[in-house]
Amino acid sequence: MNNFSAPPPKIVTPNLITDPEKMRQFSAGHGFEGIDWSFDLAHLPATPAEESRWARRQELLKPLEVRYHCPFLQVDIGHEDKDVQASAMDIFRRMIRLVSKARRKYLSIHVGLGHNTTKILSWESSISNLRQLVRFGVESGVTVCLENLIWGWSSKPNLFEKMVRKSGASVTFDFGHAYSCESIESQTYAVKDFVTPHADRVVNAHIYHKEVSGMGHFPPERLEDIAERLDLLRRTPCRWWVLELKNVEDLLKTKIIVEEYLKRSEDQ
């Protein structure tokens, strides 16, 4: 793996608050350097006027850097039903246009999120349509990133590598998904296998300890829980470290642990 020399990472919070001005105040008040904003599929702007209003509201987040995330359940660009597939493509193109309208540059998406089987999905369509979205993103000035999941094709490092390579997508490396997925728990692969084949393409990270099905994300109890994964991340160009926890106490606890790691790294 390459060793990248770059400025220290930005420690980033998810948008725990939907009001942009209050979210900026929360972020600044707790020392975060950016916001990873998750779109809510049920509350997307529906008209060009609403999109413009949304983009103006996003300006309230300045001067913080903002990147975007689409945790849309069962909205899949590789669905075998062509109508469902076309609808998903329309939604993600809208998201790319929204990010571009807000004059931001990164959008993370998933393949297979919310499904419990890949039988309803087409591998070929998933790759082809992801490639189309990546190209549409380039034309719009937006980098489209694929996130590894806890289940499905992107939970298997060998298939995740193929999806990234064949589509040209950048990578959002999710710590907890990598730690908790079956291919790692069975020791078929190691966590580093999600990163090493395309370390230069990792531009976002979702940092927490583990995900438990039906219970969500859990924070690390101590630095040793995530130190090895942070070491792995430091050997990539990724400087967008999202502490992906929805509970404020867990979020701030993880921030202290990550800051401890960075201080130790500086002292070495």
MOVEN-V899632 format. One record per pair of residues at least 6 apart in sequence whose ideal C-beta (glycine too) atoms are under 6 Angstrom apart, sorted by the first residue. I is the first residue (numbers start at 0). GAP is how many residues later the second one is. Records with the same first field share a line. If there is no record, write none. Layout:
I = GAP ; GAP
//
This chain:
0 = 195 ; 198 ; 234
1 = 197
2 = 232
3 = 233
5 = 231 ; 233
8 = 230 ; 232
9 = 23 ; 24 ; 229 ; 230
10 = 22 ; 230
11 = 22 ; 24 ; 230
12 = 14 ; 19
13 = 22 ; 230
14 = 8 ; 20 ; 22
16 = 6 ; 9
19 = 37 ; 40 ; 41
20 = 39
23 = 37
26 = 8 ; 37
33 = 30 ; 31
34 = 29 ; 31
35 = 31 ; 33 ; 206
36 = 29 ; 31
37 = 31 ; 33
38 = 31
40 = 31
44 = 6 ; 9
54 = 46 ; 47
57 = 44
65 = 38
66 = 39
67 = 31 ; 39
68 = 39
69 = 25 ; 39
72 = 40 ; 41
73 = 40
74 = 13 ; 16
75 = 12
76 = 11 ; 12 ; 52
77 = 33 ; 43 ; 44 ; 47 ; 48
78 = 6
79 = 40 ; 42
88 = 40
91 = 41
92 = 43
95 = 40 ; 41 ; 44 ; 46
98 = 8 ; 43
99 = 40 ; 41 ; 42
104 = 38
105 = 37
106 = 35 ; 37
107 = 37 ; 39 ; 64 ; 96
109 = 37 ; 39
110 = 15 ; 43
111 = 40
117 = 34
126 = 39 ; 40
129 = 37 ; 39
130 = 36
132 = 11
133 = 10 ; 33 ; 34 ; 35
136 = 7
142 = 27
143 = 25
144 = 25 ; 27 ; 59
145 = 23
146 = 25 ; 27
147 = 6 ; 12 ; 26 ; 29 ; 30 ; 46
148 = 6 ; 28
149 = 27 ; 30 ; 31 ; 61
152 = 6
153 = 6
154 = 26
155 = 27
156 = 32 ; 36 ; 37
160 = 36
163 = 7 ; 34
169 = 31 ; 33
170 = 27 ; 30 ; 31
171 = 32
172 = 22 ; 29 ; 32
173 = 32
174 = 32 ; 54
175 = 32 ; 34 ; 35 ; 41
177 = 13 ; 16
178 = 31
179 = 30 ; 31
182 = 6
183 = 7
191 = 40
194 = 37
198 = 37
201 = 34 ; 36
202 = 35
203 = 36
204 = 28 ; 33 ; 36
205 = 36 ; 38
206 = 34 ; 36
207 = 9 ; 11 ; 36 ; 37
208 = 9 ; 10 ; 11 ; 16 ; 17
209 = 8
210 = 6
216 = 27 ; 28
218 = 26 ; 31 ; 34 ; 35
219 = 6 ; 37
222 = 34 ; 37 ; 38
229 = 31
242 = 8 ; 11 ; 12
244 = 6 ; 9
//
